[in-house]
Amino acid sequence: MSVETTSEPGVEAPPPARRLFSFLREVFRMSGEKSQPRVGLVILAFSALFLAITGRLVMLATLPSEQVGLRRATANAISAARPDILDRNGVVLATDIRTVSVFAEPRNILDKDEATELLTAVLPDLDAKELREKLGTKKGFVWVKREITPRQQAEVHRLGIPGVGFVPENKRVYPNGPAAAHVLGFASVDNVGIAGIEKYIDTQGLQDLYGAGLATQASDLKPVTLSVDLRVQHLLRDELVKGMERFKAIAAAGAILDVNTGEVLGLVSLPDFDPGNPVDALEKDRINRMNVGVYEMGSTFKALTIAMALDSGKANINSSYSTAGGMMRFGRQVIKEYHGTGRTLTVPEVFVHSSNMGSIKMALSVGVEGHKAFLKKMMQLDRMTTELPESAAPIVPSRWGEINTATIAFGHGLAVAPIQAMAAVGALVNGGTFITPTFLKRSEEDAKKIGVRVIKPETSEAMRFIMRINGEKGSARKADIPGYFVGGKTGTAEKVINGRYAKNRNFTTFTAIAPSDKPRFLFLAIYDEPKGYAESGGYSTAAWNAGVTTGKVIERAAPILGLAPRFEPPIAPFPLMAKLGAWGSR
């Protein structure tokens, strides 16, 4: 439409602004019929724009370009950061370093054969056939080699192959080699935790941080501080390695536990592996024997049997048991003493002489149901969980009768993980509180909050006293290092091979506490199928191997752990036992 403006003679024309306003007013006064084609045109334009955007998004999702593939791979690689893992003193056990990986864009590589030949020349560990197949695809992004060295990066760069480039990544490194391997576990090439504390960290929300883009480098994350002391870890492994060689054992393990906090200060299982190159970890003999292996713990279990009898009131420290005849019969099954005395023994003597008959009689006095209830309270009948994802359930008799109580009383017929046996002994000597072990740093105050009383303090004093007597006069003498008031117990169990006990294949354990009057630390050493040697007179029982090693570990670890030697015996270390006139208290 047009707007005509006329002016009569003598009448002044309106200003331009007013004329524009009049024009717009006339436009917006148009009828609905005239505006419909224009509104439709606008809707059509917006619809076309929407369809174009949608089509582009679909195309990007289904057929991503090389740049999109590159961006995705780069983002995934850089985001996979992990927190540092430190020992209790702040020493780095695991950390991230920045490295690069080689990628290729097959659609941009003109000569696949030449590229394959050049890349395998500078990266000789690549499989040429596999690489050629990768480059022969129509993908926009493929990995050539992950985590290369700076020198390899320079050599690949000099090749100048179009379509080959580099992506920055985080690589997990373990600067102490195999130290604490079974505690740390390891991470995959994508920096995902596969085992041990590394896997535990991923369960604590690390993947959620990745997704939120809040964990792109280790400095974004709070370090994880373990209970482990690297110095103690090193010496424990060193002594077990030497022991394996000396006693010709097929495997070994050991641990040190703070009985007042439940902290694991060191844990070793041999053979072990290097977390930085964990290919050996896949071999079946590299399991964590302390957490995943389950074993009949032998005579070390007699400590639990005696504690049960004392705490239930079925026995006291001066109770006595006849071992005349040196054997007990259960139907067709006969149980014999290993080194029988043929006489009546007091409770401490049952422990010192490791009497099967005395232990059986104590257990039977409590009864089958009472026995099961006590062991369940001591966490010996259920899987015990710690921060380490790897754990094993004990092997418990499906039908539990008197014969089962009899054999379990001296450490046969029930197989448990050594770390849960350690936790039970820790409760026996720390005053009577069961504290679940931890691999993270923990204070005594925090431990008290989670501790559960399982035996009376009086029973705990009796057990410390009995273990000390065994350190002075019994099988624990091999570990009685002067100045540390050591107590302990040996355990030798015949291994079950094809459903039968093999008399020539032993599983030996030694459990020790220091100092016995007020224990701070519990030590455990284990050997699988140790052999006799000249000094042992051919014996392969625990005192001659696990006991010897435990003594050496105490001697080296005590100063590091702040356990000062005392060259005079403590005054009145077991007042209740002295008051009751217990055997050996004078």
C-alpha positions in Angstrom: 0.0 0.0 0.0 1.1 3.6 -0.3 0.5 6.6 1.8 -0.1 9.8 0.0 0.8 13.1 1.6 -0.6 16.3 0.3 -0.4 19.7 1.6 -2.9 22.4 1.0 -1.7 25.9 0.3 -0.9 27.7 3.4 -0.9 24.4 5.5 2.5 23.3 6.9 3.5 19.6 6.1 3.9 17.2 9.1 7.5 16.4 10.2 9.2 13.1 8.9 9.0 11.4 12.3 5.3 11.8 12.4 5.0 10.5 8.9 7.0 7.3 9.8 4.8 6.7 12.8 1.7 7.0 10.7 3.1 4.5 8.2 3.8 1.9 10.9 0.4 2.4 12.4 -1.2 1.7 9.1 1.0 -1.5 8.7 -0.1 -2.9 12.0 -3.7 -2.1 11.3 -3.7 -4.6 8.4 -6.4 -7.2 8.5 -5.7 -10.8 9.7 -6.3 -12.1 6.2 -3.5 -10.0 4.9 -1.0 -11.1 7.7 -1.5 -14.9 7.4 0.9 -15.5 4.5 3.6 -13.6 6.2 3.2 -15.5 9.5 3.3 -18.8 7.6 6.5 -17.7 5.9 8.1 -17.0 9.2 7.0 -20.4 10.6 8.3 -22.2 7.5 11.7 -20.5 7.9 12.1 -21.4 11.5 11.0 -25.0 10.8 13.7 -25.3 8.1 16.3 -24.0 10.5 15.2 -26.5 13.2 15.4 -29.4 10.7 18.8 -28.3 9.6 20.2 -28.2 13.2 18.6 -31.6 14.0 20.0 -33.2 10.9 23.5 -31.9 11.7 23.3 -33.3 15.3 22.1 -36.7 14.0 25.0 -36.7 11.5 27.5 -35.8 14.2 26.2 -38.6 16.4 26.1 -41.3 13.8 29.0 -40.4 11.6 31.4 -38.3 13.7 34.1 -36.5 11.9 37.7 -37.0 12.6 37.8 -33.9 14.8 34.9 -35.0 16.9 36.5 -38.4 17.4 39.7 -36.8 18.3 38.1 -34.4 20.8 36.2 -37.3 22.4 39.3 -39.5 22.8 41.4 -36.5 24.1 38.7 -35.6 26.6 38.5 -39.1 27.9 42.2 -39.5 28.2 42.9 -36.3 30.0 40.0 -36.7 32.4 41.3 -40.0 33.8 43.3 -38.5 36.7 43.8 -40.3 40.0 44.7 -39.0 43.5 48.2 -39.6 44.9 48.4 -42.5 47.4 50.7 -41.9 50.3 52.0 -44.0 53.1 51.3 -42.9 56.7 54.3 -40.6 56.7 53.5 -38.9 53.5 55.8 -40.9 51.2 54.3 -41.2 47.7 53.3 -44.8 46.8 51.4 -44.1 43.6 51.0 -40.9 41.5 50.1 -39.7 38.0 52.6 -38.4 35.4 51.7 -36.8 32.1 52.5 -38.8 29.0 51.4 -39.0 25.4 49.8 -41.6 23.2 49.8 -42.0 19.4 46.6 -42.0 17.5 45.7 -42.2 13.8 42.9 -40.9 11.6 42.6 -43.7 9.0 40.5 -41.6 6.6 43.3 -39.1 6.3 46.1 -41.6 5.7 46.7 -41.9 2.0 49.2 -44.8 2.0 48.3 -47.3 4.7 51.2 -49.7 4.0 53.8 -47.0 4.1 52.4 -45.7 7.4 52.4 -49.2 8.9 56.0 -49.7 7.8 57.2 -46.4 9.2 55.3 -46.7 12.5 56.5 -50.2 13.2 60.1 -49.2 12.5 60.1 -46.6 15.3 57.7 -48.6 17.5 58.9 -52.1 17.0 56.7 -53.7 19.7 53.6 -52.9 17.5 52.0 -55.8 15.6 52.2 -54.8 11.9 49.3 -56.9 10.8 47.0 -55.5 13.6 48.1 -52.0 12.9 47.5 -52.4 9.1 44.0 -53.6 9.9 43.3 -50.6 12.1 44.5 -48.1 9.5 42.5 -49.9 6.8 39.2 -49.0 8.5 37.1 -45.9 7.7 37.1 -44.8 11.3 37.9 -41.2 12.3 40.1 -42.2 15.2 42.1 -45.3 16.3 44.8 -45.8 18.9 48.3 -46.7 17.6 50.2 -47.0 20.9 49.4 -45.8 24.4 51.8 -44.2 26.7 55.0 -43.7 24.7 58.3 -42.2 25.8 59.4 -38.7 24.8 62.1 -40.2 22.5 59.4 -42.3 20.7 57.2 -39.2 20.4 60.1 -37.3 18.7 60.7 -40.2 16.3 57.1 -40.5 15.4 56.8 -36.8 14.9 59.8 -36.8 12.5 58.0 -39.3 10.3 55.6 -36.5 9.4 52.7 -38.9 8.5 49.5 -37.0 7.8 46.7 -38.3 10.0 48.9 -39.4 12.8 49.1 -37.3 16.0 49.4 -37.3 19.8 47.0 -37.2 22.7 48.1 -36.2 26.2 47.3 -38.7 29.0 47.7 -39.5 32.7 49.9 -42.5 33.4 49.9 -44.2 36.8 53.3 -44.9 38.3 54.5 -46.7 41.4 57.9 -45.4 42.4 58.6 -48.2 44.9 58.2 -51.2 42.6 56.6 -54.2 44.2 56.4 -52.6 47.7 52.9 -52.9 49.0 51.7 -54.3 45.7 48.8 -56.3 47.1 47.6 -53.3 49.1 47.9 -50.7 46.3 46.6 -53.0 43.5 47.0 -51.3 40.1 45.3 -49.2 37.5 44.6 -50.0 33.8 46.1 -48.2 30.8 42.9 -46.0 31.0 43.8 -45.2 34.6 40.8 -47.2 36.0 41.4 -49.0 39.3 41.6 -52.7 38.8 42.5 -54.1 42.3 43.5 -53.1 45.8 43.2 -49.5 47.1 43.2 -48.3 43.4 39.9 -50.0 42.9 38.6 -48.9 46.3 39.3 -45.3 45.3 37.0 -45.7 42.2 34.2 -46.8 44.4 34.4 -43.7 46.5 33.0 -41.4 43.8 36.0 -40.8 41.6 34.0 -41.8 38.4 31.4 -39.2 39.3 34.1 -36.5 39.5 35.3 -37.6 36.1 31.8 -37.2 34.7 31.6 -33.7 36.2 34.9 -32.7 34.7 36.3 -32.0 38.2 39.2 -34.5 38.2 41.4 -33.7 35.2 44.7 -33.8 37.1 45.9 -35.3 40.4 46.2 -31.9 42.0 42.4 -31.6 41.8 42.1 -34.5 44.2 42.9 -35.0 47.8 45.7 -37.6 48.4 44.7 -40.9 50.0 46.8 -41.6 53.1 47.3 -45.3 54.0 48.0 -46.9 57.3 51.0 -48.6 55.8 54.5 -47.5 56.7 56.8 -48.0 53.7 59.9 -48.6 55.9 58.1 -51.4 57.7 56.7 -52.7 54.4 60.1 -53.0 53.0 61.7 -54.9 55.9 58.7 -57.2 56.1 59.0 -58.1 52.5 62.8 -58.4 52.7 62.6 -61.0 55.6 59.9 -63.0 53.9 61.9 -63.1 50.6 64.9 -64.4 52.5 62.8 -66.9 54.5 61.2 -68.3 51.3 64.6 -69.0 49.9 66.0 -70.4 53.1 63.1 -72.6 53.9 62.3 -73.5 50.3 58.7 -72.5 50.7 56.4 -72.2 47.7 54.8 -69.0 49.1 54.9 -66.7 52.1 52.9 -63.9 53.6 53.0 -61.6 56.6 51.4 -58.5 58.2 51.9 -56.1 61.1 48.7 -54.8 62.9 48.3 -52.0 65.4 46.0 -53.8 67.9 44.7 -50.5 69.3 43.7 -48.9 66.0 43.3 -51.8 63.7 45.7 -50.2 61.2 47.7 -52.5 59.0 51.2 -51.1 59.0 52.6 -53.6 56.6 51.2 -56.5 54.4 53.2 -58.8 52.1 52.1 -61.7 50.0 54.7 -63.6 48.0 55.1 -64.1 45.1 54.1 -60.5 44.4 54.2 -58.2 41.3 55.2 -54.7 40.2 52.0 -52.6 40.0 53.6 -50.5 37.3 53.8 -53.6 35.1 51.1 -55.8 36.5 51.2 -58.6 33.9 52.4 -61.0 36.6 49.4 -60.1 38.8 47.2 -62.3 36.6 49.1 -65.5 37.5 47.2 -67.7 39.9 50.0 -67.8 42.6 50.1 -64.0 42.9 46.9 -63.7 45.0 46.8 -61.7 48.2 47.2 -64.6 50.7 46.3 -62.4 53.7 42.9 -61.4 52.4 42.0 -63.8 49.6 43.6 -67.0 50.7 41.7 -69.1 53.3 43.7 -71.6 55.4 43.4 -73.8 58.4 45.4 -71.8 60.9 46.6 -74.7 63.1 47.5 -74.2 66.7 47.2 -70.4 66.6 43.5 -71.1 66.9 44.1 -72.6 70.3 44.3 -69.0 71.6 40.6 -68.5 70.6 39.6 -71.8 72.2 41.2 -71.0 75.5 39.8 -67.4 75.5 36.3 -68.9 74.8 36.6 -71.3 77.7 37.8 -68.6 80.1 35.4 -65.9 79.1 32.4 -68.3 79.3 33.3 -69.3 82.8 33.6 -73.0 81.9 37.3 -72.7 82.9 39.6 -70.5 84.9 43.3 -69.9 84.7 43.9 -72.7 87.2 41.6 -75.3 85.6 43.4 -78.5 84.6 42.8 -81.2 81.9 44.1 -84.8 81.8 46.0 -85.7 78.6 46.7 -89.3 79.7 46.7 -91.7 76.8 47.7 -89.0 74.3 44.6 -89.5 72.2 40.8 -89.0 71.9 38.4 -91.1 69.9 35.3 -89.8 68.0 33.6 -92.7 66.4 36.1 -94.1 64.0 38.3 -90.9 64.1 41.2 -90.7 66.4 42.8 -87.4 67.4 46.3 -87.6 68.9 48.7 -85.2 70.6 51.6 -84.0 68.5 54.0 -83.8 71.5 52.0 -85.4 74.3 53.0 -85.1 78.0 50.7 -87.9 79.2 49.9 -85.9 82.3 47.4 -83.4 83.6 47.9 -79.8 82.3 46.8 -76.4 83.6 45.3 -73.9 81.1 48.7 -72.1 80.5 50.4 -75.5 80.1 47.8 -76.6 77.5 48.9 -73.5 75.5 52.6 -73.9 76.1 52.6 -77.6 75.2 50.0 -77.0 72.4 47.9 -79.8 73.6 45.1 -80.9 71.2 43.4 -82.9 74.0 43.3 -80.0 76.4 42.0 -77.7 73.7 39.3 -80.2 72.7 38.1 -80.6 76.3 37.8 -76.8 76.7 35.8 -76.5 73.5 33.5 -79.4 74.4 32.8 -77.8 77.8 31.4 -74.8 76.1 29.4 -76.9 73.6 28.9 -76.9 69.9 26.4 -74.0 69.8 28.5 -71.9 72.2 31.6 -72.6 70.1 29.9 -71.5 66.9 28.5 -68.4 68.6 31.9 -67.4 70.0 33.6 -67.8 66.7 30.9 -65.8 64.9 31.3 -63.0 67.4 35.1 -63.1 66.7 34.3 -62.7 62.9 35.7 -66.1 62.0 32.6 -67.5 60.3 31.8 -64.6 57.9 33.6 -62.8 55.2 35.5 -59.9 56.7 35.5 -56.8 54.5 38.2 -54.0 54.5 39.0 -51.3 52.0 40.6 -53.9 49.8 37.9 -55.2 47.4 39.5 -58.6 47.4 38.4 -60.8 50.2 37.4 -64.4 50.8 34.7 -66.1 52.8 35.8 -68.7 55.3 35.2 -72.3 54.6 32.8 -73.5 57.4 31.6 -77.0 58.0 28.1 -77.5 56.4 27.2 -79.8 59.3 28.8 -78.9 62.6 28.8 -81.5 65.3 31.1 -82.5 68.2 33.8 -83.8 65.9 33.9 -80.4 64.1 34.2 -78.5 67.4 36.9 -80.9 68.5 39.1 -80.3 65.3 38.4 -76.6 65.1 39.5 -76.3 68.7 43.1 -76.9 67.6 42.9 -75.2 64.2 41.7 -77.8 61.7 38.4 -78.1 59.9 37.8 -74.3 59.6 39.6 -72.2 57.0 39.8 -68.5 57.4 41.7 -65.5 55.8 44.8 -64.8 57.8 43.9 -61.2 58.3 40.6 -62.1 60.0 42.5 -64.5 62.3 44.8 -61.5 63.1 41.9 -59.3 63.9 40.5 -61.9 66.4 43.9 -62.3 68.1 44.2 -58.5 68.3 40.9 -58.4 70.2 42.2 -61.1 72.6 45.1 -59.0 73.6 44.0 -55.3 73.3 41.6 -55.5 76.3 38.9 -57.4 74.6 37.7 -55.1 71.7 37.2 -56.3 68.2 38.4 -53.7 65.7 38.0 -54.4 62.0 41.4 -53.9 60.3 41.9 -50.9 58.0 44.4 -49.9 55.3 43.7 -46.2 55.9 45.2 -44.1 58.6 43.0 -44.2 61.7 43.3 -42.7 65.2 42.7 -44.6 68.5 39.7 -42.3 69.1 38.1 -43.3 65.8 38.9 -47.0 66.5 37.1 -46.9 69.8 34.0 -45.6 68.1 33.7 -48.7 65.9 35.2 -51.2 68.3 33.0 -54.0 69.7 33.7 -55.7 73.1 33.9 -59.4 72.6 35.7 -60.7 75.8 36.2 -59.4 79.3 39.3 -57.4 80.2 40.2 -60.1 82.7 40.2 -62.7 79.9 42.4 -60.4 77.8 45.0 -60.2 80.6 45.0 -64.0 80.9 45.6 -64.4 77.1 48.5 -61.8 77.2 49.9 -63.7 80.1 49.6 -67.1 78.4 51.2 -65.8 75.2 54.1 -64.3 77.2 54.7 -67.6 79.0 54.9 -69.3 75.6 57.4 -66.7 74.6 59.6 -67.6 77.5 59.2 -71.3 77.8 57.3 -72.6 74.8 57.3 -72.6 71.0 57.4 -68.8 70.7 61.0 -68.6 72.0 62.4 -68.2 68.5 60.8 -64.7 68.4 61.6 -63.7 72.0 63.8 -60.7 71.1 65.4 -59.3 74.3 63.9 -56.0 75.5 60.5 -56.3 73.8 58.7 -58.8 76.1 57.4 -60.8 73.2 54.6 -63.3 73.4 53.2 -65.6 70.7 51.9 -68.9 69.3 53.0 -71.2 66.6 50.6 -73.0 64.3 51.4 -75.9 62.0 48.6 -77.4 59.8 48.8 -80.2 57.3 47.5 -79.1 53.9 44.5 -80.7 52.4 45.4 -82.3 49.1 42.7 -84.0 47.1 40.5 -84.1 50.2 43.1 -85.7 52.4 45.6 -84.2 54.9 49.2 -84.5 53.5 51.6 -85.2 56.3 54.6 -83.9 54.3 53.0 -80.6 53.2 52.6 -78.0 56.0 51.1 -74.6 56.2 52.9 -72.8 59.1 52.0 -69.6 61.0 53.5 -67.6 63.8 51.6 -64.9 65.7 53.4 -62.6 68.1 52.6 -59.6 70.2 54.8 -56.9 71.6 55.0 -55.9 74.4 52.9 -58.6 76.1 52.1 -56.6 79.2 50.5 -53.8 77.1 50.5 -54.9 73.4 50.8 -52.3 70.7 51.6 -54.5 67.7 50.7 -57.9 66.4 53.0 -59.7 64.0 52.1 -62.6 61.7 54.3 -64.7 59.3 53.1 -67.5 57.1 54.9 -70.1 55.0 53.3 -72.5 52.5 55.1 -75.9 52.3 58.4 -74.9 54.0 61.0 -77.6 54.1 63.2 -78.8 57.0 66.9 -77.8 57.1 70.0 -78.8 59.0 69.6 -76.5 61.9 66.0 -77.6 62.4 66.9 -81.2 62.5 64.7 -81.7 59.4 61.6 -80.3 61.1 59.4 -78.0 59.0 57.1 -76.9 61.8 56.2 -73.3 62.4 58.8 -72.5 65.2 61.6 -73.3 62.8 60.5 -71.1 59.9 57.6 -68.6 60.6 58.9 -68.2 64.2 62.4 -67.4 63.0 61.2 -64.8 60.5 58.9 -63.2 63.0 61.7 -62.7 65.4 63.8 -61.0 62.7 60.9 -58.8 61.7 60.3 -57.7 65.3 64.0 -56.9 65.8 64.0 -54.7 62.7 60.6 -53.1 62.9 60.3 -52.3 66.6 62.7 -49.3 66.6 60.9 -47.9 63.5 57.5 -48.3 65.1 58.7 -46.4 68.2 58.7 -49.5 70.4 61.6 -48.8 72.8 63.4 -51.8 74.3 63.3 -52.4 78.0 66.3 -54.1 79.5 64.6 -54.8 82.8 61.3 -56.9 82.9 58.2 -54.8 83.7 57.0 -54.8 87.3 53.8 -56.7 87.9 52.8 -57.0 84.2 49.9 -59.4 84.9 48.5 -58.4 88.4 45.4 -60.6 88.2 47.3 -63.7 87.2 49.7 -63.2 90.0 46.8 -62.7 92.5 45.2 -66.0 91.3 48.6 -67.8 91.5 48.4 -68.9 87.9 50.9 -71.5 86.7 54.1 -69.7 85.6 53.2 -66.4 87.3 56.0 -66.8 89.9 
